Amino acid sequence: MQIHERMEKLTGKIAEQCRQIDGKSMARFLDELASARRIFVAGAGRSGLVARAFAMRLMHLGLSVHVVGEVTTPGAKAGDLLIIVSGSGQTNSMIGVMKRGKQHGATVVALTSRADSQIGRGSDFTVRIKGKTAKDLAGSGLKVPLGTPFELTTMVFLDSVIEELVHRHGKSAAELRAHHANLE
């Protein structure tokens, strides 16, 4: 199989998984983002990288956003939104983050493949994104590491959320660029 064929197979699977994300959970996620005083994002490993990319885009929109674990991240409080990206929903460090977020009154949303996981059950709500389990990949012919479809689908979902927020807030490319890093 050629690389182009592999890319087409993978993007086809991502498109299929994107179509399966529940519209009600997407709408609630957008509502929570709109009403949050501050937004905190967390994830471990590659899921953490997806979370950090989303935080960067939220910052470009001019929103108050923080990455859990950074030295400049303040404490969470009631009125804040904590977004945890965890395909398995069982990552120990993220379970701790979820519990502490709830203790301090933050609304917690899990982006996970497993709503029945500890993080899924412990969160205020979940956005279920398939792609973490062997069952999710069954019949696809994909031989990628199991987390790959989850991470890529989550990235597409979150970038689409950003596009929707840009539209809702009437932001221009110049306004987004004004928040872009300029010390690099």
N, C-alpha and C positions, 0 to 999 in steps of 0.2 A: 504494500500500500504506500502511496506517495504522501508526502507531507500535506499537500493540498487536500487530498481525500480525508486525511485525519482531521484537518481543520474544519472541513465541511461537516464531517460526522459530529465533531465536538460542538460546533456552533448550532447544528441542528438539535442536539440534545439540550443545549442551553435554551434555545428558543422554545422547545417543548416544555421545559421546566418553568420558564417565565410565564407561559400561558396557564400553568397550573397554580400560580400563586393566587390565593383567595382575594377577591376584590374588596370584601369588607375589612379584612385585616390591613390591606393597603391603605384604604380610606382612613381607618383609625390611626395608622402610623402617621399619615400626613397631618391629621388633626392634632395628634400628640406633639409632633414637631412644631406645629403652628402655635400651640399654647404653652410650650415649655419656656420657662424662664431662662434656663441654661440646659445645654445638652452635653452629656458625657457618653463617650463611646469606649467599648472594651472588646477585646478579643485576644486570643493567644495564637501564636504561629502565623500561618498564612491568613487565617480568619482575622487575626489582629491587623495584618497589613491592609486587608479590605476595609476594616473599621477605620483605620488611620486615614486611608484615602477619602473615605466619606467625610471624616472630620475636616479634612483640608477643604473639601468643596463647601461644606457648611460655613466654614470660616470665610471663604470667598464670597459667600452670600451676605456676610456681615453679621452672622449669628454668633452668639456666645457659646462656644464649643470647647470641650476639653477632652484629652485622651487620658484615660485612667492609667495611672502609673508614672506619668511624667512629673517631674519635680515641681512644675508650676501649676499643677492641677489642684484647684481648691476642693473643699469638702462639699459633698452633695447635701441638698436639703429638699424639703417639700416644695413642689413646684418645678423641680428639675426632672429631666428625662434621662434615664440610663439605658443605652442601647448595647446589648451584648450580642456579638456575632460568634456563634459556636455551632458548627455543623452537628456535632454529637450531642450537644447540650449537657455533656457530662464532664467537661474540663474542670478539674478541681479548683484551679485558680479563679476561673470565671464563676464557679458556684459561690466562692467566697465573696467575690465582687457583687454578685446578685444579692446575697444575703445582707451585706453591708449597705448596699443601695436602698433596699427595703427598710432596714433599720432606721435609716436617716430620712425616710419619707419620700424618696424619689420614686417616680413611676418607672417600672422596669419593663422593657420590651425585649424579647429574645428573637433573634433571627436565627432559626435552626431548622434542621431536617427532622428533628424529633420533638414534637410538641409534648410527648409523653416523658421526656427526659427530666432530670432534676431541675435544670435551668428553665425548661419549658413550663413545667408545673409551678415553679416558684415565681415566675414572672407575672406581671399584671396581664399581659397578653403576648401572643407569639405571632410572628409572620413565618409561616412554614415554607421553607424553600427546599425542594427535593435535591438529591444529589450526593448524599453522604454515605448511603448504604449500598451494598452489592445489589440489593433488590431494586434500588433506583436506577442502576445501570444495566439491569438484566435485559438481554436482547439488543443492546445498543451497539455491541461490537467494540466498545471503547475499552482500552487497556491502560487508562490513565490512573494515577493514584486516586483512591476513593474520594478524597476531599476536593479534587479539582473541579468537578461539575458544580458542587455547592458553592465554592469560592467564586467561580466565574459567574454563575447565575446571580449570586448575591451582589457582586460588583455591578452587573448590568442593572439589576433591580435598583440599587442605591443610586447609580448614575441617572437612572430614569426618574427617581424621586427628586434628585437635584434639578433635572430639567423641568419637572412640574413646578418646583418651588421658584425657579427662575421665572417661569411663566406667570405664576400667581403673584409674585412680588414685582413683576414688570421690570426686572433687572436687565441691563444691557451688558454686553461683553466688556465695555469700558468700566462699568461699575464693578464687575467681578475682578477685572485686572487691577483695579485700585487697591484691592485687598491682597493681591499676590505678593509673595515674599520679594523683597528687593535688596536684601543684604547678601545674597549668594554670589 
